Structure formats: C-alpha cells, structure tokens
Amino acid sequence: MSHYKQYHIYVGLDLHKAHHTAVIINCWNERLGEIQIENKPSAFDDLMKFVKKHTAKGLTPVYGLEDTGGNGRALAVHLVEKNQIVKEVNSALSYSERMSHATTQKSDSWDAFCIAKVLLARLDELPDANPQDLYWTLG
C-alpha cells in the first residue's frame, strides 16, 4: 500500500506584495519546478497552469501559503474558489525548517522550498486556509 502523501505534489509559496515565488516538490523532497508570478489575479491562473504541468496523472497539488491574511490573501481566495487544497503554513515552522540547515540561505526560492517541505512534513497538522475568514476580511 503506498503512502497517501505520494498522491500529492507540494507547492510552497513565498509571498510578497509585488510577486510570489512558488517551488513544487514531490513526496521525496525533490524539486520539480519553480515559477515567479506577479501578485495579481490574472497571474494566478498562470501559476495553476504551471503546477498542472508538473502534476503527474493521479496526483493532486497541495498549496502552502504562509501569509493568507496579507500579501497572499487574494491568491488564497482564488485557489480555494478553484477547489484547490490550500494549507496555512505557520511562519515559525518554515523559519525553523530554514534554520535546520547548515547553510542558511535567504532567497525567495529557498523560502518557498522550505514552505513546501513543511507542507509535506506536516500535511495532517496544518489548517486549511479558510476563505470564509478571507471574505469577511475583504468585506
């Protein structure tokens, strides 16, 4: 019996005001792809297309966003509206993932990779991003 985590790919997102960086990994922490998109709704579909291109048949992408209330709010709402699995990754967890490596790099790509790794490792514990809260905040 294969492990359920093998049925997903993991998309870690480092979120900024102007742009977002996404890194996709599989359940063996192998990097499958990376993309940078602008933080605007027209680019969110580009992200989903890019992720779909890296999603093998039978797999489901899981998105991990550190900041679903701030810079990542519009993206979180968009993904949830498109019926994607979106998890909130506590920044303390991705921080400790970054610090657990001998060389602490600081780049959007590295941050997104660490978020993806936390997403994979703690899939069961991470809360779903809740668009109800998001809509309430937007309203």
N, CA, C and O atoms as CSV, one atom per row, in Angstrom:
chain,resi,resn,atom,element,x,y,z
A,1,MET,N,N,0.857,-1.188,0.000
A,1,MET,CA,C,0.000,0.000,0.000
A,1,MET,C,C,0.900,1.248,0.000
A,1,MET,O,O,1.766,1.392,0.863
A,2,SER,N,N,0.691,2.133,-0.960
A,2,SER,CA,C,1.537,3.326,-0.986
A,2,SER,C,C,0.992,4.372,-0.011
A,2,SER,O,O,-0.190,4.377,0.330
A,3,HIS,N,N,1.858,5.222,0.407
A,3,HIS,CA,C,1.504,6.233,1.396
A,3,HIS,C,C,0.691,7.347,0.731
A,3,HIS,O,O,0.981,7.733,-0.402
A,4,TYR,N,N,-0.317,7.860,1.423
A,4,TYR,CA,C,-1.182,8.874,0.830
A,4,TYR,C,C,-0.420,10.139,0.421
A,4,TYR,O,O,-0.852,10.858,-0.479
A,5,LYS,N,N,0.708,10.410,1.078
A,5,LYS,CA,C,1.470,11.610,0.716
A,5,LYS,C,C,2.062,11.497,-0.694
A,5,LYS,O,O,2.456,12.497,-1.294
A,6,GLN,N,N,2.120,10.262,-1.214
A,6,GLN,CA,C,2.626,10.073,-2.577
A,6,GLN,C,C,1.614,10.523,-3.624
A,6,GLN,O,O,1.949,10.635,-4.804
A,7,TYR,N,N,0.380,10.780,-3.201
A,7,TYR,CA,C,-0.661,11.183,-4.150
A,7,TYR,C,C,-0.742,12.694,-4.338
A,7,TYR,O,O,-1.653,13.198,-4.995
A,8,HIS,N,N,0.209,13.407,-3.761
A,8,HIS,CA,C,0.210,14.864,-3.869
A,8,HIS,C,C,1.546,15.370,-4.388
A,8,HIS,O,O,2.570,14.694,-4.281
A,9,ILE,N,N,1.517,16.564,-4.950
A,9,ILE,CA,C,2.738,17.349,-5.079
A,9,ILE,C,C,2.525,18.566,-4.180
A,9,ILE,O,O,1.389,18.941,-3.891
A,10,TYR,N,N,3.610,19.170,-3.748
A,10,TYR,CA,C,3.564,20.190,-2.717
A,10,TYR,C,C,4.097,21.513,-3.264
A,10,TYR,O,O,5.237,21.598,-3.720
A,11,VAL,N,N,3.261,22.528,-3.212
A,11,VAL,CA,C,3.602,23.833,-3.763
A,11,VAL,C,C,3.793,24.819,-2.618
A,11,VAL,O,O,2.823,25.257,-2.000
A,12,GLY,N,N,5.037,25.164,-2.340
A,12,GLY,CA,C,5.333,26.151,-1.306
A,12,GLY,C,C,5.388,27.525,-1.937
A,12,GLY,O,O,6.010,27.713,-2.983
A,13,LEU,N,N,4.734,28.492,-1.298
A,13,LEU,CA,C,4.694,29.840,-1.862
A,13,LEU,C,C,5.305,30.859,-0.914
A,13,LEU,O,O,4.895,30.985,0.240
A,14,ASP,N,N,6.292,31.580,-1.423
A,14,ASP,CA,C,6.847,32.716,-0.690
A,14,ASP,C,C,6.146,33.949,-1.239
A,14,ASP,O,O,6.261,34.265,-2.423
A,15,LEU,N,N,5.422,34.640,-0.372
A,15,LEU,CA,C,4.503,35.685,-0.808
A,15,LEU,C,C,5.038,37.081,-0.531
A,15,LEU,O,O,5.550,37.364,0.553
A,16,HIS,N,N,4.912,37.942,-1.523
A,16,HIS,CA,C,5.345,39.329,-1.375
A,16,HIS,C,C,4.290,40.253,-1.959
A,16,HIS,O,O,3.344,39.816,-2.616
A,17,LYS,N,N,4.475,41.519,-1.707
A,17,LYS,CA,C,3.496,42.491,-2.177
A,17,LYS,C,C,3.400,42.493,-3.709
A,17,LYS,O,O,2.301,42.490,-4.263
A,18,ALA,N,N,4.550,42.498,-4.386
A,18,ALA,CA,C,4.561,42.624,-5.847
A,18,ALA,C,C,4.510,41.280,-6.577
A,18,ALA,O,O,3.927,41.170,-7.655
A,19,HIS,N,N,5.129,40.262,-5.975
A,19,HIS,CA,C,5.210,38.967,-6.665
A,19,HIS,C,C,5.230,37.823,-5.659
A,19,HIS,O,O,5.465,38.022,-4.467
A,20,HIS,N,N,4.979,36.624,-6.168
A,20,HIS,CA,C,5.040,35.407,-5.357
A,20,HIS,C,C,6.001,34.438,-6.038
A,20,HIS,O,O,6.077,34.393,-7.266
A,21,THR,N,N,6.728,33.670,-5.246
A,21,THR,CA,C,7.586,32.618,-5.778
A,21,THR,C,C,7.041,31.275,-5.306
A,21,THR,O,O,6.790,31.072,-4.118
A,22,ALA,N,N,6.862,30.362,-6.261
A,22,ALA,CA,C,6.358,29.026,-5.931
A,22,ALA,C,C,7.422,27.993,-6.263
A,22,ALA,O,O,8.046,28.046,-7.323
A,23,VAL,N,N,7.624,27.050,-5.344
A,23,VAL,CA,C,8.503,25.910,-5.594
A,23,VAL,C,C,7.671,24.649,-5.393
A,23,VAL,O,O,6.979,24.499,-4.387
A,24,ILE,N,N,7.752,23.743,-6.371
A,24,ILE,CA,C,6.987,22.496,-6.327
A,24,ILE,C,C,7.931,21.347,-5.990
A,24,ILE,O,O,8.984,21.194,-6.610
A,25,ILE,N,N,7.544,20.539,-5.001
A,25,ILE,CA,C,8.326,19.344,-4.679
A,25,ILE,C,C,7.397,18.126,-4.660
A,25,ILE,O,O,6.176,18.252,-4.569
A,26,ASN,N,N,8.013,16.947,-4.749
A,26,ASN,CA,C,7.235,15.713,-4.599
A,26,ASN,C,C,7.416,15.184,-3.176
A,26,ASN,O,O,8.046,15.834,-2.342
A,27,CYS,N,N,6.867,14.015,-2.909
A,27,CYS,CA,C,6.898,13.489,-1.537
A,27,CYS,C,C,8.292,13.048,-1.102
A,27,CYS,O,O,8.483,12.672,0.055
A,28,TRP,N,N,9.272,13.088,-2.014
A,28,TRP,CA,C,10.660,12.749,-1.645
A,28,TRP,C,C,11.511,14.009,-1.549
A,28,TRP,O,O,12.739,13.939,-1.604
A,29,ASN,N,N,10.857,15.163,-1.405
A,29,ASN,CA,C,11.558,16.448,-1.304
A,29,ASN,C,C,12.371,16.795,-2.545
A,29,ASN,O,O,13.314,17.582,-2.469
A,30,GLU,N,N,12.015,16.218,-3.679
A,30,GLU,CA,C,12.708,16.558,-4.922
A,30,GLU,C,C,12.015,17.753,-5.554
A,30,GLU,O,O,10.789,17.805,-5.656
A,31,ARG,N,N,12.823,18.705,-5.974
A,31,ARG,CA,C,12.320,19.924,-6.589
A,31,ARG,C,C,11.841,19.613,-8.014
A,31,ARG,O,O,12.614,19.113,-8.831
A,32,LEU,N,N,10.593,19.903,-8.307
A,32,LEU,CA,C,10.042,19.623,-9.632
A,32,LEU,C,C,9.984,20.861,-10.515
A,32,LEU,O,O,10.035,20.759,-11.741
A,33,GLY,N,N,9.878,22.018,-9.896
A,33,GLY,CA,C,9.776,23.233,-10.691
A,33,GLY,C,C,9.689,24.458,-9.820
A,33,GLY,O,O,9.469,24.373,-8.612
A,34,GLU,N,N,9.864,25.599,-10.453
A,34,GLU,CA,C,9.802,26.870,-9.738
A,34,GLU,C,C,9.292,27.935,-10.693
A,34,GLU,O,O,9.644,27.951,-11.873
A,35,ILE,N,N,8.463,28.819,-10.173
A,35,ILE,CA,C,7.931,29.902,-11.001
A,35,ILE,C,C,7.765,31.133,-10.127
A,35,ILE,O,O,7.483,31.031,-8.933
A,36,GLN,N,N,7.943,32.298,-10.740
A,36,GLN,CA,C,7.631,33.538,-10.045
A,36,GLN,C,C,6.487,34.197,-10.809
A,36,GLN,O,O,6.537,34.324,-12.032
A,37,ILE,N,N,5.462,34.612,-10.080
A,37,ILE,CA,C,4.325,35.274,-10.715
A,37,ILE,C,C,4.087,36.624,-10.055
A,37,ILE,O,O,4.511,36.863,-8.924
A,38,GLU,N,N,3.412,37.487,-10.769
A,38,GLU,CA,C,3.022,38.754,-10.165
A,38,GLU,C,C,1.863,38.503,-9.215
A,38,GLU,O,O,1.088,37.565,-9.396
A,39,ASN,N,N,1.755,39.344,-8.208
A,39,ASN,CA,C,0.664,39.220,-7.253
A,39,ASN,C,C,-0.574,39.912,-7.815
A,39,ASN,O,O,-0.982,40.966,-7.328
A,40,LYS,N,N,-1.163,39.311,-8.840
A,40,LYS,CA,C,-2.414,39.833,-9.384
A,40,LYS,C,C,-3.213,38.668,-9.958
A,40,LYS,O,O,-2.638,37.714,-10.483
A,41,PRO,N,N,-4.537,38.747,-9.859
A,41,PRO,CA,C,-5.395,37.611,-10.221
A,41,PRO,C,C,-5.122,37.027,-11.606
A,41,PRO,O,O,-5.237,35.814,-11.781
A,42,SER,N,N,-4.767,37.847,-12.590
A,42,SER,CA,C,-4.519,37.303,-13.927
A,42,SER,C,C,-3.325,36.353,-13.943
A,42,SER,O,O,-3.245,35.470,-14.797
A,43,ALA,N,N,-2.402,36.528,-13.008
A,43,ALA,CA,C,-1.221,35.658,-12.953
A,43,ALA,C,C,-1.486,34.374,-12.172
A,43,ALA,O,O,-0.737,33.405,-12.298
A,44,PHE,N,N,-2.556,34.362,-11.359
A,44,PHE,CA,C,-2.832,33.193,-10.523
A,44,PHE,C,C,-3.153,31.970,-11.382
A,44,PHE,O,O,-2.807,30.845,-11.022
A,45,ASP,N,N,-3.815,32.193,-12.520
A,45,ASP,CA,C,-4.100,31.068,-13.416
A,45,ASP,C,C,-2.824,30.544,-14.063
A,45,ASP,O,O,-2.708,29.348,-14.334
A,46,ASP,N,N,-1.856,31.442,-14.314
A,46,ASP,CA,C,-0.557,31.007,-14.840
A,46,ASP,C,C,0.111,30.063,-13.849
A,46,ASP,O,O,0.697,29.051,-14.236
A,47,LEU,N,N,0.017,30.405,-12.573
A,47,LEU,CA,C,0.568,29.549,-11.525
A,47,LEU,C,C,-0.097,28.175,-11.572
A,47,LEU,O,O,0.582,27.148,-11.549
A,48,MET,N,N,-1.425,28.164,-11.639
A,48,MET,CA,C,-2.147,26.892,-11.645
A,48,MET,C,C,-1.806,26.060,-12.883
A,48,MET,O,O,-1.688,24.838,-12.795
A,49,LYS,N,N,-1.647,26.716,-14.032
A,49,LYS,CA,C,-1.259,26.006,-15.259
A,49,LYS,C,C,0.132,25.398,-15.112
A,49,LYS,O,O,0.374,24.261,-15.516
A,50,PHE,N,N,1.051,26.183,-14.519
A,50,PHE,CA,C,2.420,25.722,-14.311
A,50,PHE,C,C,2.425,24.513,-13.382
A,50,PHE,O,O,3.120,23.528,-13.636
A,51,VAL,N,N,1.650,24.593,-12.309
A,51,VAL,CA,C,1.572,23.490,-11.347
A,51,VAL,C,C,0.980,22.257,-12.022
A,51,VAL,O,O,1.462,21.141,-11.826
A,52,LYS,N,N,-0.070,22.467,-12.819
A,52,LYS,CA,C,-0.724,21.347,-13.504
A,52,LYS,C,C,0.259,20.624,-14.423
A,52,LYS,O,O,0.227,19.399,-14.539
A,53,LYS,N,N,1.138,21.397,-15.077
A,53,LYS,CA,C,2.149,20.838,-15.972
A,53,LYS,C,C,3.097,19.892,-15.213
A,53,LYS,O,O,3.639,18.950,-15.791
A,54,HIS,N,N,3.286,20.158,-13.920
A,54,HIS,CA,C,4.203,19.355,-13.105
A,54,HIS,C,C,3.475,18.313,-12.264
A,54,HIS,O,O,4.092,17.615,-11.459
A,55,THR,N,N,2.163,18.211,-12.454
A,55,THR,CA,C,1.373,17.268,-11.671
A,55,THR,C,C,1.137,16.012,-12.493
A,55,THR,O,O,0.382,16.033,-13.465
A,56,ALA,N,N,1.776,14.927,-12.107
A,56,ALA,CA,C,1.614,13.667,-12.832
A,56,ALA,C,C,0.180,13.160,-12.670
A,56,ALA,O,O,-0.533,13.539,-11.740
A,57,LYS,N,N,-0.213,12.311,-13.585
A,57,LYS,CA,C,-1.570,11.756,-13.552
A,57,LYS,C,C,-1.839,11.080,-12.205
A,57,LYS,O,O,-1.005,10.334,-11.692
A,58,GLY,N,N,-3.011,11.355,-11.647
A,58,GLY,CA,C,-3.380,10.724,-10.385
A,58,GLY,C,C,-2.913,11.474,-9.149
A,58,GLY,O,O,-3.230,11.085,-8.025
A,59,LEU,N,N,-2.152,12.558,-9.357
A,59,LEU,CA,C,-1.683,13.343,-8.217
A,59,LEU,C,C,-2.510,14.621,-8.062
A,59,LEU,O,O,-3.096,15.127,-9.019
A,60,THR,N,N,-2.539,15.118,-6.843
A,60,THR,CA,C,-3.266,16.352,-6.538
A,60,THR,C,C,-2.295,17.352,-5.940
A,60,THR,O,O,-1.547,17.012,-5.024
A,61,PRO,N,N,-2.293,18.582,-6.441
A,61,PRO,CA,C,-1.425,19.583,-5.813
A,61,PRO,C,C,-1.998,20.073,-4.480
A,61,PRO,O,O,-3.212,20.197,-4.312
A,62,VAL,N,N,-1.095,20.346,-3.546
A,62,VAL,CA,C,-1.459,20.985,-2.289
A,62,VAL,C,C,-0.630,22.261,-2.213
A,62,VAL,O,O,0.591,22.229,-2.361
A,63,TYR,N,N,-1.304,23.378,-1.983
A,63,TYR,CA,C,-0.622,24.671,-1.905
A,63,TYR,C,C,-0.403,25.058,-0.450
A,63,TYR,O,O,-1.304,24.921,0.378
A,64,GLY,N,N,0.795,25.540,-0.141
A,64,GLY,CA,C,1.086,26.016,1.205
A,64,GLY,C,C,1.403,27.502,1.165
A,64,GLY,O,O,2.339,27.933,0.492
A,65,LEU,N,N,0.607,28.283,1.899
A,65,LEU,CA,C,0.802,29.728,1.939
A,65,LEU,C,C,1.063,30.156,3.366
A,65,LEU,O,O,0.347,29.771,4.290
A,66,GLU,N,N,2.114,30.968,3.532
A,66,GLU,CA,C,2.495,31.411,4.862
A,66,GLU,C,C,1.595,32.541,5.340
A,66,GLU,O,O,1.306,32.665,6.530
A,67,ASP,N,N,1.164,33.352,4.400
A,67,ASP,CA,C,0.519,34.603,4.776
A,67,ASP,C,C,-0.829,34.727,4.067
A,67,ASP,O,O,-0.952,35.465,3.089
A,68,THR,N,N,-1.839,34.006,4.558
A,68,THR,CA,C,-3.128,34.010,3.868
A,68,THR,C,C,-3.955,35.236,4.226
A,68,THR,O,O,-5.008,35.471,3.633
A,69,GLY,N,N,-3.488,36.011,5.184
A,69,GLY,CA,C,-4.241,37.196,5.571
A,69,GLY,C,C,-3.721,38.461,4.924
A,69,GLY,O,O,-4.466,39.431,4.783
A,70,GLY,N,N,-2.450,38.472,4.525
A,70,GLY,CA,C,-1.842,39.691,3.994
A,70,GLY,C,C,-1.608,39.609,2.507
A,70,GLY,O,O,-2.545,39.625,1.709
A,71,ASN,N,N,-0.316,39.518,2.137
A,71,ASN,CA,C,0.060,39.504,0.722
A,71,ASN,C,C,-0.529,38.319,-0.038
A,71,ASN,O,O,-0.698,38.387,-1.255
A,72,GLY,N,N,-0.840,37.241,0.668
A,72,GLY,CA,C,-1.329,36.044,-0.007
A,72,GLY,C,C,-2.837,35.904,-0.036
A,72,GLY,O,O,-3.357,34.896,-0.515
A,73,ARG,N,N,-3.551,36.907,0.473
A,73,ARG,CA,C,-4.994,36.743,0.620
A,73,ARG,C,C,-5.714,36.525,-0.716
A,73,ARG,O,O,-6.513,35.598,-0.849
A,74,ALA,N,N,-5.430,37.378,-1.698
A,74,ALA,CA,C,-6.116,37.259,-2.989
A,74,ALA,C,C,-5.829,35.900,-3.631
A,74,ALA,O,O,-6.721,35.272,-4.201
A,75,LEU,N,N,-4.565,35.453,-3.530
A,75,LEU,CA,C,-4.202,34.154,-4.092
A,75,LEU,C,C,-4.921,33.025,-3.359
A,75,LEU,O,O,-5.424,32.095,-3.990
A,76,ALA,N,N,-4.969,33.102,-2.035
A,76,ALA,CA,C,-5.650,32.064,-1.254
A,76,ALA,C,C,-7.119,31.966,-1.650
A,76,ALA,O,O,-7.638,30.866,-1.842
A,77,VAL,N,N,-7.786,33.096,-1.772
A,77,VAL,CA,C,-9.194,33.104,-2.175
A,77,VAL,C,C,-9.346,32.491,-3.560
A,77,VAL,O,O,-10.236,31.672,-3.789
A,78,HIS,N,N,-8.475,32.889,-4.480
A,78,HIS,CA,C,-8.522,32.390,-5.858
A,78,HIS,C,C,-8.383,30.864,-5.895
A,78,HIS,O,O,-9.165,30.174,-6.550
A,79,LEU,N,N,-7.378,30.351,-5.184
A,79,LEU,CA,C,-7.123,28.908,-5.193
A,79,LEU,C,C,-8.292,28.138,-4.577
A,79,LEU,O,O,-8.696,27.099,-5.100
A,80,VAL,N,N,-8.831,28.643,-3.475
A,80,VAL,CA,C,-9.947,27.965,-2.809
A,80,VAL,C,C,-11.190,27.995,-3.709
A,80,VAL,O,O,-11.931,27.015,-3.793
A,81,GLU,N,N,-11.404,29.126,-4.376
A,81,GLU,CA,C,-12.524,29.221,-5.316
A,81,GLU,C,C,-12.395,28.203,-6.444
A,81,GLU,O,O,-13.399,27.718,-6.967
A,82,LYS,N,N,-11.152,27.878,-6.821
A,82,LYS,CA,C,-10.902,26.900,-7.887
A,82,LYS,C,C,-10.806,25.478,-7.319
A,82,LYS,O,O,-10.319,24.566,-7.989
A,83,ASN,N,N,-11.273,25.302,-6.086
A,83,ASN,CA,C,-11.314,23.984,-5.437
A,83,ASN,C,C,-9.951,23.334,-5.258
A,83,ASN,O,O,-9.826,22.111,-5.329
A,84,GLN,N,N,-8.925,24.155,-5.025
A,84,GLN,CA,C,-7.591,23.624,-4.746
A,84,GLN,C,C,-7.456,23.402,-3.237
A,84,GLN,O,O,-8.145,24.035,-2.438
A,85,ILE,N,N,-6.549,22.486,-2.865
A,85,ILE,CA,C,-6.259,22.275,-1.445
A,85,ILE,C,C,-5.240,23.332,-1.034
A,85,ILE,O,O,-4.138,23.393,-1.579
A,86,VAL,N,N,-5.619,24.154,-0.075
A,86,VAL,CA,C,-4.745,25.239,0.363
A,86,VAL,C,C,-4.562,25.144,1.874
A,86,VAL,O,O,-5.534,25.144,2.630
A,87,LYS,N,N,-3.306,25.063,2.303
A,87,LYS,CA,C,-2.980,24.948,3.725
A,87,LYS,C,C,-2.275,26.211,4.193
A,87,LYS,O,O,-1.517,26.835,3.450
A,88,GLU,N,N,-2.541,26.571,5.434
A,88,GLU,CA,C,-1.815,27.681,6.042
A,88,GLU,C,C,-0.577,27.136,6.725
A,88,GLU,O,O,-0.660,26.240,7.566
A,89,VAL,N,N,0.580,27.686,6.357
A,89,VAL,CA,C,1.839,27.263,6.969
A,89,VAL,C,C,2.287,28.345,7.945
A,89,VAL,O,O,2.543,29.485,7.557
A,90,ASN,N,N,2.375,27.970,9.206
A,90,ASN,CA,C,2.810,28.912,10.234
A,90,ASN,C,C,4.255,29.329,9.953
A,90,ASN,O,O,5.120,28.480,9.732
A,91,SER,N,N,4.508,30.626,9.963
A,91,SER,CA,C,5.847,31.114,9.611
A,91,SER,C,C,6.919,30.621,10.587
A,91,SER,O,O,8.090,30.519,10.220
A,92,ALA,N,N,6.523,30.314,11.832
A,92,ALA,CA,C,7.502,29.782,12.791
A,92,ALA,C,C,8.011,28.418,12.326
A,92,ALA,O,O,9.172,28.076,12.549
A,93,LEU,N,N,7.133,27.636,11.674
A,93,LEU,CA,C,7.539,26.312,11.200
A,93,LEU,C,C,8.508,26.425,10.031
A,93,LEU,O,O,9.517,25.722,9.996
A,94,SER,N,N,8.213,27.300,9.075
A,94,SER,CA,C,9.121,27.430,7.934
A,94,SER,C,C,10.440,28.069,8.372
A,94,SER,O,O,11.494,27.783,7.805
A,95,TYR,N,N,10.371,28.939,9.386
A,95,TYR,CA,C,11.587,29.538,9.921
A,95,TYR,C,C,12.483,28.453,10.521
A,95,TYR,O,O,13.689,28.436,10.272
A,96,SER,N,N,11.899,27.551,11.310
A,96,SER,CA,C,12.733,26.517,11.930
A,96,SER,C,C,13.242,25.525,10.884
A,96,SER,O,O,14.322,24.957,11.047
A,97,GLU,N,N,12.470,25.310,9.807
A,97,GLU,CA,C,12.956,24.478,8.701
A,97,GLU,C,C,14.182,25.133,8.064
A,97,GLU,O,O,15.177,24.459,7.795
A,98,ARG,N,N,14.112,26.442,7.822
A,98,ARG,CA,C,15.250,27.165,7.244
A,98,ARG,C,C,16.461,27.080,8.150
A,98,ARG,O,O,17.581,26.879,7.680
A,99,MET,N,N,16.237,27.235,9.471
A,99,MET,CA,C,17.341,27.255,10.427
A,99,MET,C,C,17.947,25.866,10.648
A,99,MET,O,O,19.054,25.749,11.173
A,100,SER,N,N,17.233,24.826,10.254
A,100,SER,CA,C,17.724,23.468,10.493
A,100,SER,C,C,18.804,23.068,9.488
A,100,SER,O,O,19.385,21.989,9.598
A,101,HIS,N,N,19.072,23.926,8.517
A,101,HIS,CA,C,20.102,23.614,7.522
A,101,HIS,C,C,21.405,24.313,7.870
A,101,HIS,O,O,21.414,25.425,8.398
A,102,ALA,N,N,22.516,23.631,7.559
A,102,ALA,CA,C,23.829,24.164,7.903
A,102,ALA,C,C,24.061,25.519,7.234
A,102,ALA,O,O,24.563,26.454,7.857
A,103,THR,N,N,23.690,25.608,5.963
A,103,THR,CA,C,23.827,26.895,5.282
A,103,THR,C,C,22.453,27.541,5.250
A,103,THR,O,O,21.528,27.022,4.625
A,104,THR,N,N,22.326,28.660,5.914
A,104,THR,CA,C,21.032,29.334,5.878
A,104,THR,C,C,21.064,30.346,4.748
A,104,THR,O,O,21.664,31.416,4.856
A,105,GLN,N,N,20.409,29.981,3.673
A,105,GLN,CA,C,20.319,30.876,2.532
A,105,GLN,C,C,19.145,31.807,2.771
A,105,GLN,O,O,18.257,31.510,3.570
A,106,LYS,N,N,19.146,32.930,2.078
A,106,LYS,CA,C,17.982,33.796,2.169
A,106,LYS,C,C,17.613,34.207,0.746
A,106,LYS,O,O,18.191,35.135,0.179
A,107,SER,N,N,16.655,33.508,0.194
A,107,SER,CA,C,16.143,33.886,-1.115
A,107,SER,C,C,14.687,33.442,-1.174
A,107,SER,O,O,14.269,32.563,-0.421
A,108,ASP,N,N,13.928,34.043,-2.059
A,108,ASP,CA,C,12.523,33.685,-2.193
A,108,ASP,C,C,12.380,32.209,-2.557
A,108,ASP,O,O,11.499,31.510,-2.058
A,109,SER,N,N,13.271,31.755,-3.441
A,109,SER,CA,C,13.245,30.377,-3.892
A,109,SER,C,C,13.470,29.414,-2.726
A,109,SER,O,O,12.757,28.422,-2.575
A,110,TRP,N,N,14.466,29.724,-1.912
A,110,TRP,CA,C,14.788,28.886,-0.750
A,110,TRP,C,C,13.636,28.908,0.252
A,110,TRP,O,O,13.267,27.868,0.796
A,111,ASP,N,N,13.067,30.091,0.498
A,111,ASP,CA,C,11.936,30.204,1.420
A,111,ASP,C,C,10.761,29.359,0.936
A,111,ASP,O,O,10.141,28.639,1.718
A,112,ALA,N,N,10.462,29.454,-0.357
A,112,ALA,CA,C,9.343,28.698,-0.922
A,112,ALA,C,C,9.598,27.195,-0.801
A,112,ALA,O,O,8.677,26.425,-0.529
A,113,PHE,N,N,10.858,26.781,-1.005
A,113,PHE,CA,C,11.238,25.375,-0.868
A,113,PHE,C,C,11.016,24.904,0.570
A,113,PHE,O,O,10.496,23.812,0.797
A,114,CYS,N,N,11.413,25.732,1.540
A,114,CYS,CA,C,11.231,25.373,2.950
A,114,CYS,C,C,9.747,25.281,3.303
A,114,CYS,O,O,9.346,24.403,4.067
A,115,ILE,N,N,8.937,26.175,2.755
A,115,ILE,CA,C,7.495,26.133,2.998
A,115,ILE,C,C,6.915,24.839,2.421
A,115,ILE,O,O,6.073,24.198,3.050
A,116,ALA,N,N,7.367,24.461,1.224
A,116,ALA,CA,C,6.913,23.207,0.607
A,116,ALA,C,C,7.295,22.006,1.474
A,116,ALA,O,O,6.508,21.072,1.629
A,117,LYS,N,N,8.511,22.034,2.039
A,117,LYS,CA,C,8.962,20.926,2.891
A,117,LYS,C,C,8.121,20.814,4.162
A,117,LYS,O,O,7.791,19.710,4.595
A,118,VAL,N,N,7.775,21.957,4.759
A,118,VAL,CA,C,6.916,21.956,5.949
A,118,VAL,C,C,5.534,21.414,5.575
A,118,VAL,O,O,4.935,20.639,6.321
A,119,LEU,N,N,5.048,21.829,4.423
A,119,LEU,CA,C,3.753,21.371,3.929
A,119,LEU,C,C,3.719,19.848,3.832
A,119,LEU,O,O,2.767,19.207,4.277
A,120,LEU,N,N,4.764,19.284,3.247
A,120,LEU,CA,C,4.873,17.830,3.117
A,120,LEU,C,C,4.969,17.161,4.494
A,120,LEU,O,O,4.243,16.209,4.779
A,121,ALA,N,N,5.865,17.662,5.338
A,121,ALA,CA,C,6.126,17.019,6.628
A,121,ALA,C,C,4.922,17.085,7.566
A,121,ALA,O,O,4.678,16.151,8.329
A,122,ARG,N,N,4.177,18.173,7.512
A,122,ARG,CA,C,3.109,18.392,8.486
A,122,ARG,C,C,1.724,18.473,7.845
A,122,ARG,O,O,0.826,19.141,8.359
A,123,LEU,N,N,1.570,17.793,6.736
A,123,LEU,CA,C,0.318,17.862,5.982
A,123,LEU,C,C,-0.915,17.674,6.860
A,123,LEU,O,O,-1.911,18.379,6.699
A,124,ASP,N,N,-0.845,16.722,7.791
A,124,ASP,CA,C,-2.005,16.405,8.633
A,124,ASP,C,C,-2.324,17.491,9.660
A,124,ASP,O,O,-3.477,17.659,10.057
A,125,GLU,N,N,-1.297,18.224,10.086
A,125,GLU,CA,C,-1.497,19.185,11.185
A,125,GLU,C,C,-1.899,20.566,10.699
A,125,GLU,O,O,-2.544,21.321,11.426
A,126,LEU,N,N,-1.517,20.901,9.463
A,126,LEU,CA,C,-1.722,22.276,9.004
A,126,LEU,C,C,-3.199,22.549,8.747
A,126,LEU,O,O,-3.896,21.719,8.163
A,127,PRO,N,N,-3.674,23.707,9.182
A,127,PRO,CA,C,-5.081,24.039,8.945
A,127,PRO,C,C,-5.324,24.414,7.486
A,127,PRO,O,O,-4.442,24.946,6.813
A,128,ASP,N,N,-6.540,24.128,7.010
A,128,ASP,CA,C,-6.919,24.596,5.684
A,128,ASP,C,C,-7.064,26.108,5.735
A,128,ASP,O,O,-7.526,26.666,6.729
A,129,ALA,N,N,-6.663,26.763,4.653
A,129,ALA,CA,C,-6.928,28.198,4.555
A,129,ALA,C,C,-8.440,28.353,4.468
A,129,ALA,O,O,-9.092,27.681,3.669
A,130,ASN,N,N,-8.986,29.223,5.277
A,130,ASN,CA,C,-10.435,29.351,5.364
A,130,ASN,C,C,-10.924,30.599,4.639
A,130,ASN,O,O,-10.796,31.711,5.151
A,131,PRO,N,N,-11.487,30.412,3.443
A,131,PRO,CA,C,-11.894,31.577,2.662
A,131,PRO,C,C,-13.042,32.352,3.313
A,131,PRO,O,O,-13.230,33.535,3.031
A,132,GLN,N,N,-13.806,31.689,4.178
A,132,GLN,CA,C,-14.880,32.407,4.877
A,132,GLN,C,C,-14.273,33.582,5.630
A,132,GLN,O,O,-14.763,34.708,5.550
A,133,ASP,N,N,-13.195,33.304,6.365
A,133,ASP,CA,C,-12.489,34.379,7.068
A,133,ASP,C,C,-11.985,35.413,6.067
A,133,ASP,O,O,-12.039,36.619,6.305
A,134,LEU,N,N,-11.489,34.897,4.932
A,134,LEU,CA,C,-10.914,35.791,3.942
A,134,LEU,C,C,-11.974,36.712,3.367
A,134,LEU,O,O,-11.736,37.909,3.201
A,135,TYR,N,N,-13.144,36.165,3.060
A,135,TYR,CA,C,-14.216,37.004,2.509
A,135,TYR,C,C,-14.636,38.039,3.530
A,135,TYR,O,O,-14.889,39.197,3.198
A,136,TRP,N,N,-14.707,37.604,4.784
A,136,TRP,CA,C,-15.106,38.516,5.842
A,136,TRP,C,C,-14.136,39.676,5.924
A,136,TRP,O,O,-14.539,40.828,6.083
A,137,THR,N,N,-12.851,39.363,5.814
A,137,THR,CA,C,-11.823,40.408,5.884
A,137,THR,C,C,-11.931,41.339,4.683
A,137,THR,O,O,-11.800,42.557,4.810
A,138,LEU,N,N,-12.173,40.741,3.507
A,138,LEU,CA,C,-12.286,41.560,2.286
A,138,LEU,C,C,-13.501,42.471,2.363
A,138,LEU,O,O,-13.458,43.612,1.904
A,139,GLY,N,N,-14.601,41.961,2.952
A,139,GLY,CA,C,-15.835,42.740,3.040
A,139,GLY,C,C,-15.653,43.825,4.056
A,139,GLY,O,O,-16.573,44.608,4.294
